[in-house]
Amino acid sequence: MLFRSPTLSSMAPRCVGSRLVHVEEAVPDGMRILLDRHAIVVDDGTALFGGAPPRMLRLSAAAAARLEDGALEVRDPMAAKLARRLLDAGIAHPVSVPAAAVPPAADVTVVVPVKDRVDGLARLLAALPADLGATIVVDDGSEDAAGIRAVAERAGAVLLRHPEARGPAAARNAGLAAARTPLVAFLDSDVVPQPGWLGPLLARFADPVVALAAPRIVALAGHGWLGGYESVRSSLDLGADPALVVPKSRVAYVPSAALVVRRDAVGDGFDERMHVAEDVDLVLRLHEAGWRLRYEPASRVAHEHRTTLRAWWLRKAYYGTGAAPLSLRHPGSVPPMVLNTWSAAVSALLLRGRPWSVLAALAVAAGAAEQLARKLPVREPRRTAARLIGLGAVGTVQQTADAVTRHYWPIALVAALVSRRARRTVAVIALAEGVLDWWRKRHAPDRPGLLGYVLARRLDDLAYGGGLWWGALRHRTLEPLRPVGTGPDRSPDL
C-alpha cells in the first residue's frame, strides 16, 4: 500500500439512489480544482501518484500542461474531462466554483434529531442562518417534550415527535421524509455550526455527482485532560485536508453529527435498525451506488465532546461495536489493516522486535522498491519507487502500532503475559506511538501534557478495541478483525 488507510465502523440496507457516473458528466464551468497536497508529481506532470485508493494516473503532455502549479480551472471540454478524472480519482479537490453554480441556502432543510437536550437544541437553532428553506426538529421520545416544543416554536422550526425513542436513524429519516428541498442537512443537537459553515458544503453540490458533503467536526470546548485530548484527537475530527470519502482511504467515513445530503440520492436514508455506525453504513451504500462523497474542512461545526471518564470511555467502546455488523454487510470495507504482500511481511518482521528482524524488514522494503521500479513507466523509476515504498513503509509502521494497541490488544495482552520479549515489544510500541502522536499535535493549543495525552490515547484504544471484540463475539464473526489486501491502482491514460 502506498499510503496509510485508517478506517472506522458502522452498518446497512435501505435504498439509495443509484448513479452511473461517466467521465463526461458535467463539471461546472469556472470550477477550480487543486491537486491533493500528498500527490506525487513526476515526469513534468505527466505521471501522478496518489488518490483514493492510491493509484498511478498518466496524463498526456497536453493535459499536464493544463495543471499550472497543481491547479486547473474548467474553461473548455478538455479541462472538464481532466477535472472529472482528477476529482473522481481523489487526487485533486475543488477549491472554488462560480457563485451561480452554488445552490442557495433556501434549497436546504436542516433536520435536528433530539432527545432530552433542550439547552443544546436552543443553542444549535440560534446558530442557524435565517435564509434556510426549513428547519425540522424531530423529538425522539424526550421526557421533557414541552421544553423541546417551546424551543422549536421559538425558533420557528417544524416539530415532529416520536412518542417513544426509536433511535437517531429513525429520527433523521422522519425529518428526511418531511423535507421538500433538494438538500437536507443533518445536525445533532450537541453541535454548533461555526459562522460560514454552510457555504463551503453547498459549493460541493455544484458538482452533480456529489451526494454528500461533510464539514470538519471540531471541539466546542476542551475542559480538563480528556477535553484537551478530544480537542486534538477526536474520532469525529477527520483533519484539515479535504478529501474524497472512499472506503479504506485516508477519509473512509464521515460522522452524522453534521452532514449535508442530496435528498434524491439518499432514498429512505439511514438504516433504522442501526443505533451505532449508521452514518458509515450510509456512506458505504452511497459509494457503492456510484455517488461521490466529499469531506470539506473549510466548513467547521463544533461538537460538545464527552469529557467525563466513564461517559467518554463508554462512547469509544460503543463506536467499536459497530465494526462487526458493518463488516457483515459490507465485507472488506472496514478492515483493521490494509496490507499487500510486502507490507504484511514488514509488519510481521517488525513485531518480532529483534535487530535481525528490523534489518529483514528493511530488506523486504528495498526488494519491494526494486520490484516496483521495474514496473513504473517513468523516467526515474528507482527514485520514484523508493519514495512510494518509503511512504508505504511509514504507513505500515503506523498500522502495525495501531493493530497492537487498538484492534488486536487482547491478543497483544495475552502475548505479553506469556513472553518477556512480547511484553517489551508491546510496551515500546504503546509508549513510542503515544509520544510520537503527542509530538505531531505540538501546534495544537489545547493539547494536554505528555502523560495525560498518552494515557488518554491508550484508554481510547482499549475502549474501541474492546467494543470491536465484543461486537465480533456478539455477531459471531471474525470479519471486523480480518485484514484485507490492496495494491496500487492504475487509471486509464488521459
ABEGO torsion letter per residue (X at the ends): XABBBBBBBEBBEEBBBBBBBBAABBBBBGBBBBBBAABBBBGGGABBBEEOBBBBBBBBAAAAAABBGGBBBBABAAAAAAAAAAAAAGABBBABBBAAABBBAAABBBBBBBBGBAAAAAAAAAABBAABABBBBBBBGBABAAAAAAAAAAAGBBBBBBABBAEAAAAAAAAAAABABABBBBBBAABBBBBGAAAAAAAAAABAABABBBBBBBBABBBEAAAAAAAAABAABAEABBBBBBBGBABABBBAABBBBBAAAAEAEBBAABABGAAAAAAAAAAAAGBBBBBBAABBBBBBBBABAAAAAAAAAAAAAAAAAAAAABBGABBABBBBAAAAAAAAAAAAGBAAAAAAAAAAAAAAAAAAAAABBBABAAAAAAAAAAAAAAAAAAAAAAAAAAAAAAAAAAAAAABAAAAAAAAAAAAAAAAAAAAAAAABAABBBAAAAAAAAAAAAAAAAAAAAAAAAAAGBAAAABBBBBBBBBBBBX
